């Protein structure tokens, strides 16, 4: 029964794995609800700031912020890539990193170099492996995004764009659609274009500034970038927990199928051994 003992050991091992994946599924489901609440509560503010900033671009104010001005002379393009710190979340990171890699190759074919800000361990490790120019990074975000940790690394690209070194800045993350579907996005963050409005308007906007346009617009642009980056991280965290829950549920179901198959093999092996012993006993009795 050496084979039977080996099969029992495999069954025990898979059962232990199933317990772990089931526990991880339940933890991910709990975290997913909290992450979705944070993400949904941040969406209205981010969308409102985006619309106001886009309206300012159409209003032709007395003062135009550098974020609203294109830099065709910029020799580089900046990427803010949001990923997860941990794995076991299906193809979430693979999909967004593939989209960013395709964009990098496209720009490289045009002779344009890129600077990358990596948010999350997976993005940081990936861009280091492909020898991309990582100018700053932030890892260890945990389950709750903290704005203070994000603004410092992102400011490197914003300052470079304001100095005219970058022609564009892209924000790359995974947008949460529902529990079963998450969409990798590569969106242009800078320069701000009026086409970022969610709905087309047939009239022009104008504003009265207090105390003056410079103070108001500078402050709004900072809030704009902060809101979009924070929203991207919140969307990515909600997508991460959803993808992990689905992946762990699939792993748990697969472990159950493997256990059923191993038990079937074990029973067949045991029955074969019993039949063999009975045959030997009957053959011995007949010989006597």
CORQUIMO-V176743 format. One record per residue. N is the residue number from 1. SS is DSSP state (H for helix, E for strand, C for the rest). Layout:
# CORQUIMO-V176743
n: <N N>
ss: <SS SS>
This chain:
# CORQUIMO-V176743
n: <1 2 3 4 5 6 7 8 9 10 11 12 13 14 15 16 17 18 19 20 21 22 23 24 25 26 27 28 29 30 31 32 33 34 35 36 37 38 39 40 41 42 43 44 45 46 47 48 49 50 51 52 53 54 55 56 57 58 59 60 61 62 63 64 65 66 67 68 69 70 71 72 73 74 75 76 77 78 79 80 81 82 83 84 85 86 87 88 89 90 91 92 93 94 95 96 97 98 99 100 101 102 103 104 105 106 107 108 109 110 111 112 113 114 115 116 117 118 119 120 121 122 123 124 125 126 127 128 129 130 131 132 133 134 135 136 137 138 139 140 141 142 143 144 145 146 147 148 149 150 151 152 153 154 155 156 157 158 159 160 161 162 163 164 165 166 167 168 169 170 171 172 173 174 175 176 177 178 179 180 181 182 183 184 185 186 187 188 189 190 191 192 193 194 195 196 197 198 199 200 201 202 203 204 205 206 207 208 209 210 211 212 213 214 215 216 217 218 219 220 221 222 223 224 225 226 227 228 229 230 231 232 233 234 235 236 237 238 239 240 241 242 243 244 245 246 247 248 249 250 251 252 253 254 255 256 257 258 259 260 261 262 263 264 265 266 267 268 269 270 271 272 273 274 275 276 277 278 279 280 281 282 283 284 285 286 287 288>
ss: <C H H H H H H H H H H H H H H H H H H H H H H H H H H H H H H H H H H H H H H H H H H H H H H H H H H H H H H H H H H C C C C C C H H H C C C C C C C E E E E E E E C C C C C C C C C H H H H H H H H H H H H H H H H H H C C C E E E E E E E C H H H H H H H H H C C C E E E E E E C C C C C C C C H H H H H H H H H H H H H H H H C C C E E E E E E E E E E E E E C C E E E E E E E E E E C C C H H H C C C C C C C C C C C C C C C C H H H H H H H H H H H H H H H H H H H H H H H H H H H H H H H H H H H H H H H H H H H H H H H H H H H H H H H H H H H H H H H H H H H H H H H H H H H C>
